[in-house]
Amino acid sequence: MTEPPHPSFTQWYCEGDQASYVRTLKSPGGILNLLEVERPAGDMSRPAVSDIVLYQDLLGGSRVSGDLGGGRFNVISKKGDFALAAPNFATEAVMDESHQLRSLAFPMEQWRGMLEEAAGGSLFDLPLTYGRMFDSPAIRSALRTLWALCEEEGAPSRLLARAAGFEILAELCRLGGSPFAPARGGLAPWAERRSLEFMRERLSEDISLDELAAEARLSPFHFARMFKQSVGVPPRMYLTRLRIEKACELLAQTDLPVTEIAQEVGYSSNQVLARVFFKHTHMSPTDYRRAVRDPMRQISLSGQGATLVSLKTPR
């Protein structure tokens, strides 16, 4: 049934004769790999790879037949529908129309522990999960948000990739009949305090959920849900708020160039900072700096709904 797996789905697609079909690739260090392809009608079978791969059909209306690890199927796809391909399985798939697919690959070495902890690994033991076309508003929303944030930030951070992966895998487990265990509750006070201190200390770095969880002496799976219960927002969102708050402080109190401020708060360029900053304050960093130093400009922009003070983080 299987043959020796390729290192990853992304490597197989991007380094061989399939590469010409790739339109977009976003890969944050192998945690969660996003790929968008446009292909003509025909055979899109592939050898075994060591990833779980979630496909989304962005166009629909094509007859699809094959086997993704759960037995033979022959269906008409619908726009936005998903299909899941099993790891270490040489998939077969033929589509009778040109198509556009968005793929999300979960490297097994990154996610096996979490799945075993959260769902007993049963996502891999339910063959009907694989190859069945299905719709999921929750996964569609999570993937759309992930893609938009990747566009905004240039590349998904390790924290964003891990958090999005948890959310999508949780829904896949639920759909497969193995919902995640209930959350244990919030973080202990010392763990919450240490987590927030760690974020502030490493604001300029691409910190990971695993590193944060280690500070709280928890698994990443449990830490992510307990953090949200304690603080009110996911770790990724809290970190973004801290970064914008620090950027506001530096813009108001220093003459550092915006490019340096971007690096100080963990963004790869002033363009990335500008996109994120505008989303949260409705102003560019330069306009914010001018506004906080000019009381008359503050009054004018306040009337336009701009945010002229640092964002307040929860708790």
N, C-alpha and C positions, 0 to 999 in steps of 0.2 A: 504493500500500500504506500509505503514511503520510500524515499531515497535520501541519501545524505543531505541534510538541509543546507541551504546557502546561509552565509553569515546573517543576513537580514533581508527583509522584503525590500527595503530602500536600496540596498546595494545591488540586489538583483535587477531592480527596475532601472536604476540610474547608471549602472556601469556596463550594461550589455546592449543588445540590439533593440531594447525597449526604450532607451533613453530619449529618442526623438519624440516620444509621445508625452514626456513630462513637461508640464507647464509651470508648476509651482512646487517647491520643496521647502519645508521648514522642519529642521531637525535639531532639537536642543540636546546635543550630547547623547543621543540614543535613548532618552527616557521615553519619548513619545514622538513618533515621526509622522508628519503630515505631508501628503503627496496628492497633487491634483494632476490628472492626465486627460488628454483627449485622444481617442482612438477610433480608427475606422471599424466597420463591421468585421467580424471574423473571430478567430480563435485567440483567446486571451489566457489560455492555460499557462501555468507556471510550475516550476519544481517546488519541492518542499522548502519552506523557510522556517526559521525558529521563532517567528512572531505570530501572535494573534492579530488578524487584520480585519478591520471593520471597513466595509465599502459603503459609500452613499452614491446612488445614481442621481446626478444633477439634472438629467433631461427626461428620463423615463420613456416609455413607449416601445421598448425593444424586447424581443423574445430572447430569454436567457436560458440556456440549458447547461447542465454539467454536474459537478460534484465538488463541494467545498469542504467535505469532511463529514457530512451528515447523511449521505446517500444521494441518489440521482434526483434531479429536479428539472422542471421545464415550465417556466412561468413568463408572463408579460410584466416587465418592470413598470413601476410607477415613479413619477418624479419625486425625489426626496426619500425614497425607500432605502432601507439598509439591508446588508447581508454580512454575515460573519464567516470568516474562513478559519479553519482549525490550524493550530501550529503543527509543524513537522508533517504536513500532508501535501502531496503533490496535487494541486487543485486542477480541475477541468472546468472551463467556462467558454461558451460560444455565444456571441451576441449578434443578432441579425441586422442591427442598425449601428451607425456611428454613435458614439456615446462619450459622455464626459463623467468621470468618476472622481470622487474625493475619497482618499483612503487614510485611515488612521491605524498605524502599526504599533503594537505593544510588544516590545522585546521581552521575551519570557524571563530572561535573567533579571530584569528590572521589576517584574510584576508577580512572579510566581509566589513569593513569600506572602505578599499582601493577599492574594487570592486564597491561598491556603489558610491564612489566618481568618479572613473575613467570611469565606464561603466554603471552606473545606476543600477547595480545589474543584468543586463540582461543576464549575463552568466548563471544564474539559471533559466531564463524564456524561454530558447530555448531548448525544449526536444530533438530535433534532434542532439544537441551537444553531448548528452550522449549515449554511446554505439556504435557510428559510428567509425569504424576503419579508421584511416587517417594517412597520412604521413605529416611531417612538418620538412623540413631541419632546420628551425630556432630553433624549440624546440629540435630537435635531437642534434644540435650543443651546445645549452645552457646546456642540460642535461649532455652531454659528458664532457663539460668543468667543470660543477659543480662536477661531480663525480671525475674527475681527481684532482681538487683542494682539494676535501675532502680527497683523498688518500694522497696528498702531505702534508696537514696540520694536518692530523690525525682525525679531526672532523671539520665540517663546522662552521665557526664563525657566530655570529648573523648577522653581516654586509653582509657576503657572502650569507647566507640563504635568507635574505630579498631581496637583489639585484637580485638573481637568480629567486626567486619567482615572482618578478615584471616582469622580462623579459618573463618568460614562461606564466604567466597569461595574459600579454598583447597580446601575439600571440594567445592564446586560445580565447580571446575576439574577436580578429580580424577574426579568423576562424569562430567564431559563429555569425559574422555579426554585432558586436558592437565594433569597434575599439576605442582605448583610445583617449581622447581629445588631441589636439595638445599641446605641451609644451608651457609654458608661456614666455619662454626666460631664460636668465641666472639669477644667484643670484644677489641681491643688493650687492654693495661693502662691506657694513658692515656685511652682512650675510655670504659672502664668507670668509671674514677675521676671523669672529668668528668661523666658521666651521673648518678652518684650524688650528686655535689656539687650539680648543677643541681636535682635533686629536693629536696634539703634546703633550698636557697636559695629555692625557689619553692613551698614546702610549702602555703602558704595559697591558691595559685592553681590554676585549672583548666588545668593544663599539657597540651599535646597531644603525641601521639607524634611528630608532625612536628618539634616544637621539640626534643624529646629527641634525635631522629635527627640533627638539624642540629648539635647539640653534638658528636656522634661522627663527623660528616662522612660519614653513610651515608644511604641511602634509608630511609624508614619501614619498608618491607617487610623489608629485610635487617636493620635495627636490631632490630626486634621479636624475630626468631628468634635473633639473635646474643646479645642481652641475656639471654634465657632460658638459653642454653647457658652463659654466663659466670656468671650470678648464681643460677640454679637455679629462678627463678620469673619470670613475665611482669612487664613494667614496672608494669602496673596493680596487681598484687598486692603488689609491693615498695613502691609508693607508699602503699598502704593500711597496710602494716605500719609504715612510717615515721610516718604520721599517728597511728596508735594509740600508738606508742612515745612520740611527742612529747606527745600528750594525757595519757598516764600521768605523764610528767615534770611537766607543768604542774599536773595535779591534785594531785600529791604535794608540790610545792615552792612553789606559789603559792596565793593566795586568789582568783584570777580567777574570775568567774562561768562556769558551764559554757557559756553562750551565747558568751562571748568566746573561750573555749578552742576551741569549734567553729569559729569564724571563723579563729582562728590556725592551725588545722590543715587548713583547706580545705573544711569542710562548711558547708552553707547555713544550718543551724539546729541548736539543741541536740537536737531530736528525731532528726535524721539522725545526728548523732554518737552519740546514745544507742543507736540501732539497730545501727550498725556496731560500736560499742564492746562492746555486750553479745555480739554474735556472736563476737568474738575473745577476750573475757575472761570471759564468763559473769557479768558484773556490770554494773550501771549506773555511769556516771561518778561519781555522788554516793556510791554504796556503795563504789566503789574509793577515793575520797578519804578517806572515813571509815576504811576498813580500813587503809590505809597509815599513818594517823596514830594508830591504836589497836592496839597489839600483840596485845591479847587478842582483838580482833575479827579480826585476821589469822589467828590460830590457828583460830578457829571457822570462818571462811569457807574456809580451806585444806582443812579436812576435808570441805567440800562440793564440792570440785573447782574452786573459783574461781581465776582467775589473778590474782595479787597483785603481779606485777612487770611491768615493761615487756617487750613482746615483743622477741625478738632477731631482727634481720634477718639473712639469709644473708650470709656472708663478712664 
